[in-house]
Amino acid sequence: MEIPGLGTLTASDYDGLLSAPVEVPVLGGAYRFHVEGYEDDPAPHEFHAAIEAFLALDGRALAAAAAAVFDYYRHMGEIFGDELDDFPRIAGPGEVWDHVTFASREVTVCRGYEGDPVFVSVEAECEWEVEHGLQVVFREGARITKVGPYDGHLKNDEDVLYERF
């Protein structure tokens, strides 16, 4: 199956379709796209638009979410910081992305539930929460609307960037 911006996709070992690696400027490297629910979706053009918007992003999108990611870091520091000798010391939002690695090299594109917009979700490793990592969700591929521990959910109830769990 062909999807604009991603080329030819093949059936994934899981549900959905999988692309060959595609350069993703906002993440600084090539990533495979796992697209879920596209084949049966009544509005595939919304997937196309979200993918196009996501691929057009640059580092400013991550910079805009740095304060929310830093809040997540500080919250984990309140819980674990005194207990762990290797808990990183991050001075502020301007340094937080230096402690995050987008290592999975896979981006998920899906619609949460019927009537929801299409979301682009990326899982990352972060030095302050090695067990749950970091999930970054881009609503309609255009802006980050959720950051926090990877839980697979695409949005918070109140549409806030970071919500304590």
C-alpha positions in Angstrom: 0.0 0.0 0.0 1.2 3.5 -0.9 0.9 6.4 1.6 2.1 9.9 0.6 5.3 10.9 2.3 6.1 7.3 3.4 6.1 5.4 0.1 5.2 1.8 -0.1 4.2 0.2 3.2 4.0 -3.5 4.0 1.9 -5.5 6.5 3.4 -5.2 10.0 3.9 -8.2 12.2 1.4 -6.5 14.4 -1.7 -4.8 13.2 -1.2 -2.1 10.6 1.4 -1.2 8.0 5.1 -0.6 8.2 7.2 1.8 6.1 10.9 1.7 5.1 13.0 4.2 7.1 12.1 7.8 6.3 14.1 10.9 7.3 12.3 12.7 10.2 13.8 16.2 10.7 12.3 16.9 14.1 13.8 13.7 15.5 17.1 14.0 13.5 17.3 10.6 11.8 15.5 7.9 9.8 12.5 6.2 11.3 10.1 3.5 10.3 6.4 4.4 10.5 3.9 2.0 11.9 0.5 3.1 10.7 -2.5 1.6 12.5 -6.1 1.7 11.3 -5.4 3.3 7.9 -6.8 0.6 5.7 -10.3 0.8 7.2 -10.4 4.4 8.1 -13.1 6.5 6.5 -10.8 9.6 6.2 -7.4 8.4 5.1 -6.6 12.0 4.0 -6.4 12.9 7.7 -3.5 10.3 8.0 -1.9 11.9 5.0 -2.2 15.4 6.5 -0.8 14.3 9.9 2.2 12.6 8.3 2.9 15.6 6.0 2.7 18.0 9.0 4.9 15.7 11.2 7.6 15.4 8.5 7.6 19.2 8.1 8.4 19.9 11.7 11.9 20.9 12.9 13.6 21.3 16.3 11.3 24.1 17.3 8.5 21.6 18.0 10.6 19.9 20.6 11.8 23.2 22.0 8.2 24.2 22.5 7.6 21.2 24.7 10.8 21.4 26.7 9.1 23.0 29.8 6.6 20.1 29.9 9.3 17.5 29.6 11.3 19.2 32.3 8.2 19.1 34.5 8.1 15.3 34.0 11.8 15.1 34.9 11.3 17.2 38.1 8.3 15.1 39.1 10.4 11.9 38.8 13.2 13.7 40.7 10.7 14.3 43.6 10.0 10.6 43.6 13.4 9.0 43.0 16.1 11.7 42.9 17.4 11.2 46.5 17.3 7.4 46.1 19.3 7.0 43.0 23.0 8.0 42.8 22.9 8.2 39.0 19.8 10.3 38.8 20.7 13.1 36.3 21.0 16.7 37.3 19.3 18.9 34.7 19.4 22.6 35.3 16.4 23.6 33.2 14.2 23.1 30.2 17.0 24.1 27.8 19.0 21.0 28.8 16.2 18.4 29.1 16.4 17.1 25.5 20.1 16.4 26.0 19.0 13.5 28.3 16.5 12.0 25.8 17.2 9.5 23.1 14.8 8.6 20.3 16.2 5.1 20.1 13.3 3.0 19.0 13.5 4.4 15.4 9.8 3.8 15.0 7.0 6.3 14.8 3.3 5.2 15.3 0.5 6.9 13.4 -3.0 6.2 14.4 -6.4 7.5 15.3 -7.1 6.9 19.0 -10.9 6.3 18.8 -13.5 6.9 16.2 -14.0 10.7 15.9 -10.5 11.4 17.3 -7.9 13.2 15.2 -4.9 11.3 13.9 -2.0 11.3 16.3 1.7 10.6 15.8 3.4 9.0 18.8 7.1 8.5 19.5 8.7 6.5 22.3 12.0 7.6 23.7 14.5 6.7 26.4 15.2 9.3 29.0 17.9 9.2 31.7 15.5 10.0 34.6 12.9 7.2 34.0 14.6 4.2 32.4 11.6 1.9 33.1 8.8 3.9 31.5 10.8 6.2 29.3 9.1 9.1 27.5 6.2 9.3 25.1 5.8 12.3 22.9 2.5 12.7 21.1 1.8 15.0 18.2 -1.8 15.8 17.5 -2.5 15.8 13.8 1.3 15.5 13.4 1.5 19.3 13.9 2.1 20.0 17.6 3.0 18.1 20.7 0.0 17.7 23.0 1.2 15.0 25.4 4.5 14.1 27.0 5.1 11.8 29.9 5.9 8.2 30.7 5.2 5.8 27.9 1.7 4.5 28.5 0.4 4.1 24.9 -2.4 6.6 25.4 -2.6 9.4 22.9 -4.1 12.1 24.9 -4.7 13.3 28.4 -8.2 14.0 29.6 -7.6 17.7 29.8 -5.4 18.1 26.7 -2.4 19.2 28.8 1.2 18.5 27.8 2.2 16.8 31.0 -0.1 15.4 33.6 1.2 13.9 36.8 0.3 10.2 37.1 
